[in-house]
């Protein structure tokens, strides 16, 4: 069974940066997409960024410039760098994985319904 372990969250001051990490264990399929999602106060869950095994990435338009996603296929890991953190970034961040067949190479969706296995999530709190 695939399990995702997240780390890197916590409480930080506005203007600082965080690097969130997520490692997937027990992955047996060759191709997959991994993504970060978040749920902030008063908003529905939204996709932040995703990366596919071949290196293709997707970043939500409103988050481009401050959010950067990267991956390590050898570790089945995904990282999310958040720069210039703002109080409105406070929320619950979690990662997920979606297996891909060969025909889906290059596919890195931001739709949460596309993902099959989820981590427990981590809290990010940004103080003014």
Secondary structure, DSSP 4 states (H G I P E B T S, - for coil): --EEEEE--EEEETT--EEEEEEEES---SEEEEEEEEEETTS--EEEEEEETTS-EEE-GGGBTTEEEEEETTTTEEEEEE-S--GGG-EEEEEEEEEE-GGGTT-----GGG--EE---EEEEEE-
